[in-house]
Amino acid sequence: MKVASLNLRAALVSLLLFAVFVGAWQLSTSGPSVGGASAGMTAEEIEYAKMMGKDPGAEKSTGFPPPTEVAKASWSHLSDPFYDKGPNDKGIGIQLAHSLARVGLGFVLAMAVAIPLGFLIGMSPLMRKAFDPFVQVLKPISPLAWMPLALYTLKDSDVSGIFVIFICSVWPMLINTAFGVASVKREWLNVASTLEVNPIRKAFQVILPAAAPTILTGMRISMGIAWLVIVAAEMLVGGTGVGYFVWNEWNNLSLTNVIFAVLLIGVVGMLLDLMFAQLQKAVTYVE
């Protein structure tokens, strides 16, 4: 009952903070207009603007779009998210699907490398000391620093983006897996040895369940980093994806669409984190 009451109060405070933020945003962007767009234009320039389908008499905005404009743009994008009108005009659903596909593939490849290697490092002090210099040197390198090398060697922007996701996802998973495996209680391992459990069965039935919460923590951190990096990577390689959408809308000077994309990136990142939080809760046990 106390937990439910706390959650309710927290939700009310969150809604209040959100309302204050939106209200302050609306007030700060609802100042007086700075004059019509035709101010300072000659008759010929006004006529040319009309021929190009523009309205030179429309009022200029104060600059930063108000929340009402962002809400309209969000509705416009979300009401038809999968349209495809050419290379530079795709629905936000298609862009999001491309980004999630790159993140998913790079993340799965990182799992295939990091988790087995983490088990090896965690179970063997020799391997831990042997791999530690490589991990400590490669881990601090920014994933985007690998992009030029990936583009040069792989010759494909999509594959290069997947490689960048792989390289940024592998280290948190590897380190947390090795730590979780190395931290398994010696008593449990001794019992398995006493029962003469073979190494494969011991790895899957003793070590893996004990280390699972720590492994999921590493996967959760890796997913957060991967979603962070893919946006920047897509701005560099272009083509498709949420990052490319942000960059393209910035080039079109559409701040409304940029803000919509930023909010969408945050919401999707939150949902991915909640998904891994639920998985982590499912494998966590109380002694």
C-alpha positions as CSV (number, residue, x, y, z in Angstrom):
1,M,0.0,0.0,0.0
2,K,2.8,2.4,0.9
3,V,4.6,1.6,-2.5
4,A,1.4,2.3,-4.4
5,S,0.9,5.6,-2.6
6,L,4.5,6.6,-3.2
7,N,4.1,5.8,-6.9
8,L,0.9,7.8,-7.2
9,R,2.5,10.8,-5.5
10,A,5.6,10.5,-7.7
11,A,3.4,10.4,-10.8
12,L,1.5,13.6,-9.7
13,V,4.8,15.4,-9.1
14,S,6.0,14.3,-12.5
15,L,2.9,15.6,-14.1
16,L,3.2,18.9,-12.2
17,L,6.8,19.3,-13.3
18,F,5.8,18.5,-16.9
19,A,3.0,21.1,-16.8
20,V,5.4,23.7,-15.4
21,F,7.9,23.0,-18.1
22,V,5.4,23.2,-21.0
23,G,3.9,26.3,-19.5
24,A,7.3,28.0,-19.2
25,W,8.1,26.9,-22.8
26,Q,4.8,28.3,-24.1
27,L,5.3,31.7,-22.3
28,S,8.9,32.0,-23.5
29,T,7.9,31.5,-27.1
30,S,4.7,33.5,-27.3
31,G,6.2,36.9,-27.4
32,P,5.2,39.5,-30.0
33,S,6.0,38.8,-33.6
34,V,8.9,40.6,-35.2
35,G,6.9,41.8,-38.2
36,G,5.7,40.3,-41.4
37,A,8.0,38.3,-43.7
38,S,7.5,40.9,-46.4
39,A,9.2,43.7,-44.4
40,G,12.1,45.1,-46.3
41,M,11.2,43.2,-49.5
42,T,10.8,44.9,-52.8
43,A,7.7,44.5,-55.0
44,E,9.6,42.2,-57.3
45,E,10.8,40.0,-54.4
46,I,7.3,39.8,-53.0
47,E,5.9,38.8,-56.4
48,Y,8.7,36.2,-56.8
49,A,8.0,34.7,-53.4
50,K,4.3,34.4,-54.3
51,M,5.2,32.6,-57.5
52,M,7.3,30.1,-55.4
53,G,4.2,29.3,-53.3
54,K,5.4,31.3,-50.2
55,D,3.3,33.8,-48.3
56,P,5.5,36.9,-47.8
57,G,2.8,38.6,-45.7
58,A,2.8,35.9,-43.1
59,E,4.1,36.9,-39.7
60,K,7.5,35.7,-38.6
61,S,7.8,33.5,-35.6
62,T,9.8,34.6,-32.6
63,G,12.3,31.9,-33.5
64,F,12.0,28.8,-31.2
65,P,8.7,26.9,-31.9
66,P,6.1,26.8,-29.1
67,P,4.8,23.4,-27.8
68,T,1.6,23.8,-29.8
69,E,3.6,23.7,-33.1
70,V,5.6,20.7,-31.8
71,A,2.4,18.9,-30.9
72,K,0.9,19.5,-34.4
73,A,4.1,18.3,-36.0
74,S,4.1,15.2,-33.8
75,W,0.6,14.4,-34.7
76,S,1.4,14.8,-38.4
77,H,4.3,12.5,-38.2
78,L,2.6,9.9,-36.0
79,S,-0.6,9.8,-38.0
80,D,1.2,8.5,-41.0
81,P,4.6,7.1,-39.8
82,F,5.3,4.7,-42.7
83,Y,4.9,6.8,-45.9
84,D,7.8,6.7,-48.4
85,K,8.0,9.5,-50.9
86,G,11.7,9.2,-51.9
87,P,15.2,8.9,-50.3
88,N,14.9,12.2,-48.3
89,D,11.2,11.9,-47.5
90,K,10.3,8.9,-45.4
91,G,8.0,8.5,-42.5
92,I,9.3,8.6,-39.0
93,G,8.3,4.9,-38.5
94,I,10.6,3.8,-41.3
95,Q,13.4,6.0,-40.0
96,L,12.9,4.5,-36.5
97,A,12.8,1.0,-37.8
98,H,16.2,1.4,-39.6
99,S,17.8,2.8,-36.4
100,L,16.4,0.0,-34.2
101,A,17.5,-2.7,-36.8
102,R,21.1,-1.3,-36.7
103,V,21.1,-1.2,-33.0
104,G,19.6,-4.6,-32.6
105,L,22.0,-6.3,-35.0
106,G,25.1,-4.6,-33.5
107,F,23.8,-5.4,-30.0
108,V,23.3,-9.1,-30.8
109,L,26.7,-9.4,-32.3
110,A,28.2,-7.8,-29.2
111,M,26.3,-10.3,-27.0
112,A,27.7,-13.2,-29.1
113,V,31.3,-12.0,-28.4
114,A,31.1,-10.3,-24.9
115,I,29.1,-12.9,-22.9
116,P,31.2,-16.0,-23.8
117,L,34.5,-14.0,-23.6
118,G,33.3,-12.6,-20.2
119,F,32.7,-16.1,-18.9
120,L,36.2,-17.1,-20.0
121,I,37.8,-14.1,-18.3
122,G,35.6,-14.4,-15.2
123,M,36.4,-18.1,-14.7
124,S,40.2,-17.9,-15.5
125,P,42.5,-15.5,-13.6
126,L,45.1,-16.1,-16.3
127,M,42.8,-15.0,-19.0
128,R,41.7,-12.0,-16.9
129,K,45.2,-10.7,-16.6
130,A,46.0,-11.5,-20.3
131,F,42.9,-9.6,-21.6
132,D,43.0,-6.7,-19.2
133,P,45.5,-4.5,-21.1
134,F,43.5,-4.8,-24.3
135,V,40.2,-4.0,-22.6
136,Q,41.7,-1.0,-20.7
137,V,43.2,0.4,-24.0
138,L,40.2,-0.2,-26.3
139,K,37.4,0.6,-23.8
140,P,38.0,4.4,-23.6
141,I,38.1,5.0,-27.3
142,S,35.0,6.8,-28.6
143,P,32.9,4.6,-30.8
144,L,32.6,7.4,-33.4
145,A,36.4,7.4,-33.7
146,W,36.1,4.0,-35.3
147,M,33.7,5.3,-38.0
148,P,36.4,6.5,-40.5
149,L,38.2,3.2,-40.2
150,A,35.0,1.3,-40.6
151,L,33.9,3.3,-43.7
152,Y,37.4,2.8,-45.3
153,T,37.6,-1.0,-44.6
154,L,33.9,-2.1,-44.9
155,K,33.0,0.3,-47.7
156,D,29.3,0.4,-46.6
157,S,27.7,3.0,-44.4
158,D,25.0,0.6,-43.0
159,V,27.6,-2.1,-42.0
160,S,29.8,0.6,-40.6
161,G,27.0,1.8,-38.4
162,I,26.4,-1.7,-37.2
163,F,30.1,-2.1,-36.4
164,V,30.1,1.1,-34.3
165,I,27.1,-0.2,-32.3
166,F,29.0,-3.5,-31.8
167,I,32.2,-1.8,-30.6
168,C,30.3,0.5,-28.2
169,S,28.1,-2.3,-26.8
170,V,30.7,-5.0,-26.2
171,W,32.7,-3.4,-23.4
172,P,30.0,-2.9,-20.7
173,M,28.7,-6.4,-21.4
174,L,32.1,-8.0,-21.3
175,I,33.2,-6.2,-18.1
176,N,29.9,-6.9,-16.2
177,T,29.8,-10.5,-17.4
178,A,33.4,-11.1,-16.2
179,F,32.7,-9.4,-12.9
180,G,29.4,-11.4,-12.4
181,V,31.1,-14.7,-13.2
182,A,34.1,-14.0,-10.9
183,S,31.8,-13.0,-8.1
184,V,29.8,-16.3,-7.9
185,K,29.9,-17.6,-4.4
186,R,32.7,-20.1,-3.8
187,E,30.3,-22.3,-1.8
188,W,28.1,-22.9,-4.8
189,L,31.1,-23.8,-7.0
190,N,32.4,-26.1,-4.3
191,V,29.1,-27.9,-4.1
192,A,29.1,-28.3,-7.9
193,S,32.6,-29.7,-7.7
194,T,31.7,-32.1,-4.9
195,L,28.8,-33.4,-7.0
196,E,31.2,-33.8,-9.9
197,V,29.1,-31.5,-12.2
198,N,30.7,-31.2,-15.7
199,P,32.0,-27.7,-16.7
200,I,29.2,-27.0,-19.2
201,R,26.4,-28.0,-16.8
202,K,28.1,-25.9,-14.1
203,A,28.3,-22.9,-16.4
204,F,24.6,-23.1,-17.3
205,Q,23.1,-24.2,-14.1
206,V,25.3,-22.6,-11.4
207,I,27.3,-19.7,-12.8
208,L,24.8,-18.3,-15.3
209,P,21.8,-18.0,-12.9
210,A,24.1,-16.4,-10.3
211,A,25.7,-14.0,-12.7
212,A,22.5,-13.2,-14.7
213,P,21.6,-9.9,-12.8
214,T,25.1,-8.5,-13.3
215,I,25.1,-9.6,-17.0
216,L,21.7,-7.9,-17.5
217,T,23.1,-4.8,-15.9
218,G,25.9,-4.7,-18.5
219,M,23.4,-5.3,-21.3
220,R,21.2,-2.5,-20.0
221,I,24.1,-0.1,-20.0
222,S,25.2,-1.3,-23.5
223,M,21.8,-0.7,-24.9
224,G,21.7,2.8,-23.5
225,I,25.1,3.6,-25.1
226,A,24.1,2.0,-28.4
227,W,21.0,4.1,-28.7
228,L,23.0,7.2,-27.9
229,V,25.7,6.4,-30.4
230,I,23.4,5.4,-33.4
231,V,21.9,8.9,-33.6
232,A,25.4,10.5,-34.0
233,A,26.5,7.7,-36.3
234,E,23.5,8.2,-38.6
235,M,24.2,11.9,-38.7
236,L,27.7,11.1,-40.1
237,V,26.8,8.3,-42.6
238,G,23.4,9.7,-43.7
239,G,20.8,7.7,-45.7
240,T,18.2,6.5,-43.2
241,G,17.5,6.5,-39.5
242,V,16.5,8.9,-36.8
243,G,19.9,10.5,-36.6
244,Y,19.7,11.2,-40.4
245,F,16.1,12.6,-39.9
246,V,17.4,15.0,-37.3
247,W,20.3,16.2,-39.5
248,N,18.1,16.5,-42.6
249,E,15.4,18.5,-40.7
250,W,18.1,20.8,-39.3
251,N,19.4,21.4,-42.9
252,N,15.8,22.3,-43.8
253,L,15.7,24.7,-40.8
254,S,12.7,22.9,-39.3
255,L,13.3,23.2,-35.6
256,T,9.8,21.8,-34.9
257,N,10.6,18.5,-36.5
258,V,14.1,18.5,-34.8
259,I,12.4,18.9,-31.4
260,F,9.9,16.2,-32.3
261,A,12.7,13.8,-33.2
262,V,14.6,14.6,-30.0
263,L,11.6,13.8,-27.9
264,L,11.0,10.6,-29.9
265,I,14.6,9.5,-29.3
266,G,14.2,10.1,-25.6
267,V,10.9,8.1,-25.4
268,V,12.3,5.2,-27.3
269,G,15.5,5.2,-25.2
270,M,13.3,5.2,-22.0
271,L,11.3,2.2,-23.3
272,L,14.4,0.2,-24.2
273,D,15.8,0.9,-20.7
274,L,12.5,-0.2,-19.1
275,M,12.5,-3.4,-21.1
276,F,15.9,-4.3,-19.8
277,A,15.0,-3.2,-16.3
278,Q,12.1,-5.7,-16.4
279,L,14.4,-8.5,-17.6
280,Q,16.8,-7.6,-14.9
281,K,14.1,-7.8,-12.3
282,A,13.0,-11.2,-13.6
283,V,16.4,-12.8,-13.1
284,T,17.2,-11.1,-9.8
285,Y,16.6,-13.2,-6.7
286,V,16.5,-12.5,-3.0
287,E,18.7,-14.8,-0.8
